[in-house]
Amino acid sequence: MKFFYNRSLLSENKIQKTAESLLPYIKHLQLVADKAGYADVESTINLPTDKKMLQEIIAMAKQKATPKLKYFIDIAIGASDLGAKAWYDAFWGFYDLLQPERFPKTIFLETPDEELLTKTIRLLTSLKSKEEFLINAVSKSGGTPETVVNLEVILDALKKRFGDVNDRLIISAGTDTPMFKLAKEKKLPLLEMVKNVGGRYSVFSSQGLLAAAVTGLDMQALCQGAVAMRQKCLDPDLLKNPAALSASIIFQHYQSGKNISDTFIFLPQLETLGKWYRQLMGESVGKEYDLAGKKVRQGITPTISIGSTDLHSVGQLYLGGPRNRISTFVWGENKKYEATIPQEMEFPVLDAVAGKSTHTFIRAVIEGVKIAYQKQQLPYMEVVLDTVSEYSIGEFMQFKMIEMMYLGKLMNVNAFDQPNVELYKKETRRILKST
């Protein structure tokens, strides 16, 4: 993964000065990494190096992902779900309709929806054997309303069809939660969610990696990419530290009034990766109070754009509208496959593309967008992946999580809590009890 920021419209000196304020925190993160374990809120950076956990996941995946497995049912929402969905969509989900014979497929049950649940039940109960499905219910709090509702509805239907399905159910929860304790009493397979690793930082934890391993992704390559990026993002040589540089640039533009951070992705299979980052930023720096307890109501609004599709929906807004955003372009340098436009075209209305590869075409679009941004004096950064691989996605996710820790520090907010999210949960429970 390469990171470029020469078109951020900020001076090197200004970026460096902001990044220098992060040096004490970088030193702290180095200590967190050196002592390993999960004693600190930043301990997510140690997950990819946890060999014991990786071995446990490999063993569980080998035991549960039988040759008959067709559907992995991921019951979760928000932070506990988006990371696993991001890499599933990157490699499999985006192409599921085009590869109907490829199994196992993952079904993500997030917001409870009667139609989705009915059709999911219809599909699962049509299977010949319970060996053809595997469920992982994920809730760090052990009581996420959406997860509980989806799980109970699905389990009720499956028990009526197959009888005891406990051997096809995995519970991922915090060890001190009622769900974990009940699952332990029922002797269900359990995955412990580390207490000091917040949900949105948990993509490399057991429940996230299980989803990767069960569906055939190389989870070790994912972790290797993350480990390599951790080293770069903890480098006190700030000009070599992409997370510190990116956070500093976003922060400086935020201070000048640009309160929108747009991730413009030119790899459509990574749209869910953009949604994962949207949640990471939204929950981490959107806060009512700062670290001193002062009411600030501050935050940066994260948006996702997909190239080149969204050039035809919001391109006019971005290029001609308010100058209130900093953009990060994400694209791939190399191609996996070859698709070439024929020299002799059936509809020769665009002679410039004849005989060229689609990769060449998209590269031209990206370069055109960058030039347009430059002419309009709009700031942007670039993240260039070698290709869409487990290693590169691991790099990107680690880069963004450490970037968010630095951004929280610069904005003087707690990047690891989300107290206001509990407000709707409290009201939901109150309404349900009264009906």
C-alpha positions as CSV (number, residue, x, y, z in Angstrom):
1,M,0.0,0.0,0.0
2,K,1.3,3.4,-0.9
3,F,0.1,6.7,0.6
4,F,0.4,10.1,-1.2
5,Y,-0.5,13.5,0.2
6,N,1.3,16.0,-2.1
7,R,-2.1,17.4,-3.3
8,S,-3.4,18.0,0.2
9,L,-3.0,21.7,-0.3
10,L,-1.1,22.0,3.0
11,S,2.5,22.9,3.4
12,E,4.9,20.2,4.5
13,N,5.8,22.3,7.5
14,K,2.2,22.6,8.7
15,I,1.6,18.9,8.4
16,Q,4.9,18.1,10.1
17,K,4.2,20.4,13.0
18,T,0.8,18.9,13.6
19,A,2.1,15.4,13.4
20,E,4.9,16.2,15.9
21,S,2.3,16.7,18.5
22,L,1.5,13.0,18.2
23,L,5.0,11.9,19.1
24,P,4.2,11.2,22.8
25,Y,1.2,9.1,21.7
26,I,3.2,7.3,19.1
27,K,5.6,6.4,21.9
28,H,2.7,5.1,24.0
29,L,1.4,2.9,21.1
30,Q,4.9,1.5,20.7
31,L,4.8,0.5,24.4
32,V,1.4,-1.1,23.9
33,A,2.8,-3.1,21.0
34,D,5.9,-4.1,22.8
35,K,4.1,-5.5,25.9
36,A,1.5,-7.2,23.7
37,G,-1.7,-8.4,25.4
38,Y,-4.9,-6.4,25.9
39,A,-4.5,-4.2,28.9
40,D,-4.9,-0.9,26.9
41,V,-7.8,0.5,24.9
42,E,-5.4,0.6,21.9
43,S,-4.8,-3.1,22.1
44,T,-6.5,-3.7,18.8
45,I,-3.0,-3.2,17.3
46,N,-1.9,-6.5,18.9
47,L,-4.7,-8.7,17.6
48,P,-3.0,-9.7,14.3
49,T,0.1,-10.9,16.3
50,D,-1.9,-13.1,18.7
51,K,-0.8,-16.5,17.5
52,K,-2.8,-18.4,20.1
53,M,-6.0,-16.8,18.9
54,L,-5.1,-17.4,15.3
55,Q,-4.6,-21.1,16.0
56,E,-7.9,-21.3,17.8
57,I,-9.7,-19.8,14.9
58,I,-8.0,-22.1,12.4
59,A,-9.0,-25.1,14.5
60,M,-12.6,-23.9,14.9
61,A,-13.0,-23.2,11.2
62,K,-11.6,-26.6,10.3
63,Q,-14.0,-28.3,12.7
64,K,-17.1,-26.3,11.7
65,A,-16.6,-25.5,8.0
66,T,-17.4,-29.0,6.8
67,P,-17.3,-30.0,3.1
68,K,-21.1,-29.7,3.1
69,L,-21.2,-26.1,4.3
70,K,-23.1,-23.8,2.0
71,Y,-24.1,-20.9,4.2
72,F,-22.4,-19.0,6.9
73,I,-24.9,-16.9,8.8
74,D,-23.3,-13.8,10.4
75,I,-25.8,-12.3,12.9
76,A,-24.4,-9.0,14.0
77,I,-24.8,-5.3,13.4
78,G,-22.6,-2.3,13.2
79,A,-19.0,-2.6,14.4
80,S,-19.3,-6.3,15.0
81,D,-20.4,-6.9,11.4
82,L,-18.9,-4.4,9.0
83,G,-15.3,-5.6,9.1
84,A,-16.2,-9.1,8.2
85,K,-18.6,-7.9,5.6
86,A,-16.0,-5.6,4.1
87,W,-13.6,-8.3,3.3
88,Y,-16.3,-10.8,2.3
89,D,-17.6,-8.4,-0.2
90,A,-14.1,-7.5,-1.4
91,F,-13.4,-11.1,-2.5
92,W,-16.7,-12.9,-2.7
93,G,-19.9,-11.0,-2.0
94,F,-19.6,-8.5,-4.8
95,Y,-19.5,-11.4,-7.3
96,D,-22.0,-13.8,-5.6
97,L,-24.6,-13.5,-8.3
98,L,-22.0,-14.2,-10.9
99,Q,-20.7,-17.3,-9.1
100,P,-23.8,-19.2,-8.1
101,E,-21.9,-22.5,-7.7
102,R,-19.3,-21.1,-5.3
103,F,-19.8,-22.1,-1.6
104,P,-19.8,-21.3,1.2
105,K,-21.6,-18.0,0.9
106,T,-22.2,-15.6,3.8
107,I,-25.6,-14.2,4.7
108,F,-25.4,-11.1,6.9
109,L,-28.4,-10.5,9.2
110,E,-28.2,-7.0,10.6
111,T,-31.4,-4.9,10.8
112,P,-34.3,-7.2,11.6
113,D,-36.6,-7.3,8.6
114,E,-39.6,-9.6,8.2
115,E,-39.1,-10.2,4.5
116,L,-35.3,-10.9,4.8
117,L,-35.8,-13.2,7.7
118,T,-38.7,-15.1,6.0
119,K,-36.6,-15.6,2.9
120,T,-33.5,-16.6,4.9
121,I,-35.6,-19.2,6.8
122,R,-37.1,-20.5,3.6
123,L,-33.6,-21.0,2.2
124,L,-32.1,-22.6,5.3
125,T,-35.0,-24.9,6.0
126,S,-34.9,-26.2,2.4
127,L,-31.4,-27.6,3.0
128,K,-31.0,-31.4,3.4
129,S,-28.7,-31.3,6.4
130,K,-27.8,-28.9,9.2
131,E,-24.2,-29.5,8.2
132,E,-25.0,-27.1,5.3
133,F,-25.2,-24.0,7.6
134,L,-23.2,-22.4,10.4
135,I,-24.3,-19.5,12.5
136,N,-22.1,-17.0,14.3
137,A,-24.1,-14.6,16.6
138,V,-21.9,-11.6,17.6
139,S,-22.6,-9.1,20.4
140,K,-19.9,-7.7,22.5
141,S,-22.4,-6.3,25.0
142,G,-24.2,-9.7,25.0
143,G,-27.5,-8.0,24.5
144,T,-27.5,-6.1,21.2
145,P,-31.3,-5.8,20.4
146,E,-31.0,-6.4,16.7
147,T,-28.7,-9.4,17.1
148,V,-30.9,-11.0,19.8
149,V,-34.1,-10.6,17.7
150,N,-32.5,-12.1,14.5
151,L,-30.9,-15.0,16.4
152,E,-34.1,-16.0,18.2
153,V,-36.2,-15.9,15.0
154,I,-33.7,-18.0,13.0
155,L,-33.0,-20.5,15.8
156,D,-36.7,-21.1,16.4
157,A,-37.3,-21.9,12.7
158,L,-34.2,-24.1,12.4
159,K,-35.0,-26.1,15.5
160,K,-38.5,-26.9,14.2
161,R,-36.8,-28.2,11.0
162,F,-33.7,-29.9,12.2
163,G,-34.1,-30.4,15.9
164,D,-31.1,-29.6,18.0
165,V,-28.8,-27.2,16.1
166,N,-26.5,-26.1,19.0
167,D,-23.6,-27.7,17.2
168,R,-24.1,-25.4,14.3
169,L,-24.2,-22.2,16.4
170,I,-21.2,-20.2,17.7
171,I,-21.6,-17.3,20.2
172,S,-19.2,-14.4,20.1
173,A,-19.6,-12.1,23.1
174,G,-17.8,-10.5,26.0
175,T,-17.0,-12.9,28.8
176,D,-18.8,-11.0,31.5
177,T,-22.1,-10.8,29.5
178,P,-25.3,-12.8,30.1
179,M,-25.2,-14.1,26.5
180,F,-21.7,-15.6,27.0
181,K,-22.6,-17.1,30.4
182,L,-25.8,-18.7,29.0
183,A,-23.9,-20.0,26.0
184,K,-21.3,-21.5,28.3
185,E,-24.1,-23.2,30.4
186,K,-25.5,-24.7,27.1
187,K,-22.0,-25.8,26.2
188,L,-22.1,-23.9,22.9
189,P,-18.9,-23.1,21.0
190,L,-17.7,-19.7,22.2
191,L,-15.5,-17.0,20.9
192,E,-14.3,-14.5,23.5
193,M,-14.5,-10.8,22.5
194,V,-11.6,-9.0,24.1
195,K,-12.9,-6.5,26.7
196,N,-10.5,-3.6,25.9
197,V,-11.0,-3.9,22.1
198,G,-13.9,-1.8,21.0
199,G,-16.3,-3.2,18.4
200,R,-15.2,-0.9,15.6
201,Y,-11.6,-1.8,16.2
202,S,-12.3,-5.5,16.4
203,V,-12.0,-6.6,12.8
204,F,-8.9,-8.7,13.5
205,S,-10.4,-10.3,16.5
206,S,-11.8,-13.9,16.7
207,Q,-15.3,-13.3,15.3
208,G,-14.0,-11.3,12.3
209,L,-11.2,-13.7,11.4
210,L,-13.6,-16.7,11.8
211,A,-15.8,-15.2,9.1
212,A,-12.8,-14.9,6.9
213,A,-11.5,-18.4,7.6
214,V,-14.8,-20.2,7.1
215,T,-15.4,-18.7,3.7
216,G,-11.9,-19.5,2.4
217,L,-10.0,-16.3,2.8
218,D,-6.4,-16.2,3.8
219,M,-6.7,-14.8,7.3
220,Q,-3.0,-15.1,7.9
221,A,-2.3,-12.9,5.0
222,L,-4.8,-10.4,6.3
223,C,-2.9,-10.4,9.6
224,Q,0.5,-10.2,8.0
225,G,-0.6,-7.0,6.1
226,A,-1.9,-5.5,9.4
227,V,1.4,-6.3,11.2
228,A,3.5,-4.8,8.5
229,M,1.3,-1.6,8.5
230,R,1.5,-1.4,12.3
231,Q,5.2,-1.0,12.0
232,K,4.9,1.8,9.6
233,C,2.2,3.6,11.5
234,L,4.2,3.5,14.8
235,D,7.3,5.0,13.1
236,P,8.5,8.2,14.9
237,D,10.0,9.3,11.6
238,L,6.7,11.1,10.8
239,L,7.3,11.5,7.1
240,K,7.3,7.7,6.9
241,N,4.2,7.3,9.1
242,P,1.1,7.3,6.9
243,A,-1.4,7.2,9.7
244,A,0.1,10.2,11.5
245,L,0.3,12.1,8.2
246,S,-3.3,11.3,7.1
247,A,-4.7,12.2,10.6
248,S,-2.8,15.5,10.6
249,I,-4.1,16.4,7.2
250,I,-7.7,15.6,8.0
251,F,-7.4,17.5,11.3
252,Q,-5.9,20.6,9.7
253,H,-8.6,20.7,7.0
254,Y,-11.3,20.2,9.7
255,Q,-9.9,23.2,11.6
256,S,-10.2,25.3,8.4
257,G,-13.9,24.3,8.1
258,K,-13.8,21.1,6.0
259,N,-15.9,18.9,8.2
260,I,-16.6,16.2,5.5
261,S,-14.1,13.4,4.8
262,D,-14.9,11.6,1.6
263,T,-13.4,8.2,0.8
264,F,-13.6,8.0,-3.0
265,I,-13.0,4.3,-4.0
266,F,-12.3,3.3,-7.6
267,L,-12.7,-0.4,-6.8
268,P,-16.4,-1.1,-6.5
269,Q,-15.9,-4.3,-4.6
270,L,-14.5,-2.3,-1.7
271,E,-17.7,-0.2,-1.1
272,T,-18.4,-2.1,2.2
273,L,-14.8,-1.4,3.2
274,G,-15.7,2.3,2.8
275,K,-18.8,1.7,5.0
276,W,-16.6,0.1,7.6
277,Y,-14.4,3.2,7.6
278,R,-17.4,5.4,7.8
279,Q,-18.5,3.8,11.0
280,L,-14.9,3.9,12.4
281,M,-14.7,7.7,11.9
282,G,-18.3,8.5,12.8
283,E,-18.2,6.8,16.2
284,S,-14.6,7.6,17.0
285,V,-14.6,11.4,16.6
286,G,-18.2,12.4,16.6
287,K,-18.5,13.4,20.2
288,E,-20.7,15.5,22.5
289,Y,-17.9,16.0,25.0
290,D,-14.1,16.3,24.8
291,L,-11.6,14.6,27.1
292,A,-11.9,17.4,29.6
293,G,-15.6,16.9,29.9
294,K,-16.4,20.1,28.0
295,K,-19.4,20.1,25.7
296,V,-18.1,20.5,22.2
297,R,-20.5,18.6,19.9
298,Q,-17.8,18.1,17.2
299,G,-17.1,15.6,14.5
300,I,-16.2,14.9,10.9
301,T,-18.9,13.5,8.6
302,P,-17.6,10.5,6.7
303,T,-18.9,9.8,3.2
304,I,-18.2,7.1,0.6
305,S,-18.1,7.6,-3.1
306,I,-17.6,4.9,-5.7
307,G,-15.7,5.6,-8.9
308,S,-16.6,6.0,-11.6
309,T,-20.3,5.6,-10.7
310,D,-20.6,8.5,-8.3
311,L,-18.9,10.9,-10.8
312,H,-22.3,10.8,-12.4
313,S,-24.2,11.5,-9.2
314,V,-22.2,13.7,-6.9
315,G,-19.3,14.7,-9.2
316,Q,-21.0,18.1,-9.9
317,L,-21.4,18.7,-6.2
318,Y,-17.8,17.8,-5.4
319,L,-16.2,19.9,-8.2
320,G,-18.6,22.8,-8.2
321,G,-20.3,22.9,-4.8
322,P,-19.1,23.9,-1.3
323,R,-15.5,23.5,-0.5
324,N,-16.2,21.6,2.7
325,R,-14.5,18.2,2.3
326,I,-11.1,16.5,2.2
327,S,-11.1,13.5,-0.2
328,T,-9.0,10.3,-0.1
329,F,-8.9,8.5,-3.4
330,V,-8.5,4.7,-3.1
331,W,-7.5,2.7,-6.2
332,G,-5.5,-0.4,-7.3
333,E,-2.2,-0.2,-9.1
334,N,-2.2,-3.6,-10.7
335,K,-4.8,-5.8,-12.3
336,K,-5.7,-9.4,-11.6
337,Y,-7.6,-10.1,-14.8
338,E,-7.5,-8.9,-18.4
339,A,-10.5,-7.3,-20.2
340,T,-9.8,-5.6,-23.5
341,I,-12.1,-3.4,-25.6
342,P,-12.0,-4.8,-29.2
343,Q,-10.2,-2.8,-31.8
344,E,-13.2,-3.2,-34.2
345,M,-16.0,-1.9,-32.1
346,E,-19.7,-2.6,-32.8
347,F,-20.5,1.0,-31.7
348,P,-17.5,3.1,-32.6
349,V,-18.7,6.2,-30.8
350,L,-15.6,6.5,-28.6
351,D,-12.6,5.8,-30.8
352,A,-10.2,6.6,-28.0
353,V,-10.9,3.4,-26.1
354,A,-10.6,0.9,-29.0
355,G,-8.0,-1.8,-28.3
356,K,-7.4,-0.6,-24.8
357,S,-7.9,-2.6,-21.5
358,T,-10.6,-1.6,-19.1
359,H,-7.8,-1.1,-16.5
360,T,-6.3,1.5,-18.8
361,F,-9.7,3.2,-19.1
362,I,-10.2,3.4,-15.3
363,R,-6.7,4.7,-14.8
364,A,-7.5,7.4,-17.3
365,V,-10.7,8.3,-15.3
366,I,-8.7,8.4,-12.1
367,E,-6.1,10.7,-13.6
368,G,-8.8,12.9,-15.1
369,V,-10.5,13.2,-11.7
370,K,-7.2,14.1,-10.0
371,I,-6.5,16.8,-12.6
372,A,-10.0,18.2,-12.2
373,Y,-9.5,18.4,-8.4
374,Q,-6.2,20.2,-8.9
375,K,-7.7,22.7,-11.3
376,Q,-10.5,23.4,-8.8
377,Q,-7.9,23.5,-6.0
378,L,-9.6,20.8,-4.0
379,P,-7.5,18.9,-1.5
380,Y,-7.1,15.1,-1.7
381,M,-4.9,12.3,-0.6
382,E,-4.3,8.9,-2.3
383,V,-4.2,5.3,-1.1
384,V,-2.9,3.0,-3.8
385,L,-3.3,-0.7,-3.2
386,D,-1.0,-3.0,-5.1
387,T,-4.0,-5.1,-5.9
388,V,-7.1,-6.3,-4.0
389,S,-5.6,-9.0,-1.9
390,E,-6.0,-10.2,1.7
391,Y,-2.6,-8.6,2.5
392,S,-3.4,-5.2,1.1
393,I,-6.9,-5.1,2.8
394,G,-5.2,-6.0,6.1
395,E,-2.8,-3.1,5.5
396,F,-5.6,-0.7,4.8
397,M,-7.7,-1.6,7.8
398,Q,-4.8,-1.3,10.2
399,F,-3.7,2.0,8.7
400,K,-7.2,3.5,9.1
401,M,-7.6,2.2,12.7
402,I,-4.3,3.8,13.8
403,E,-5.1,6.9,11.8
404,M,-8.4,7.2,13.8
405,M,-6.5,6.9,17.1
406,Y,-4.3,9.8,16.1
407,L,-7.2,11.8,14.8
408,G,-9.0,11.4,18.2
409,K,-5.9,12.5,20.0
410,L,-5.7,15.6,17.8
411,M,-9.3,16.5,18.3
412,N,-9.0,15.8,22.1
413,V,-11.8,13.3,22.2
414,N,-12.1,9.7,23.3
415,A,-11.8,7.7,20.1
416,F,-12.8,4.4,21.8
417,D,-16.2,5.0,23.3
418,Q,-19.7,5.7,21.9
419,P,-21.9,6.8,24.8
420,N,-24.6,8.4,22.8
421,V,-25.3,5.2,20.9
422,E,-26.8,3.8,24.1
423,L,-29.5,6.4,24.0
424,Y,-31.6,4.7,21.3
425,K,-31.0,1.3,22.9
426,K,-32.4,2.6,26.2
427,E,-35.4,4.1,24.6
428,T,-36.0,1.0,22.5
429,R,-36.1,-1.2,25.5
430,R,-38.4,1.2,27.3
431,I,-40.9,1.2,24.4
432,L,-40.8,-2.6,24.1
433,K,-41.4,-3.1,27.8
434,S,-44.4,-0.8,27.7
435,T,-46.1,-2.5,24.7
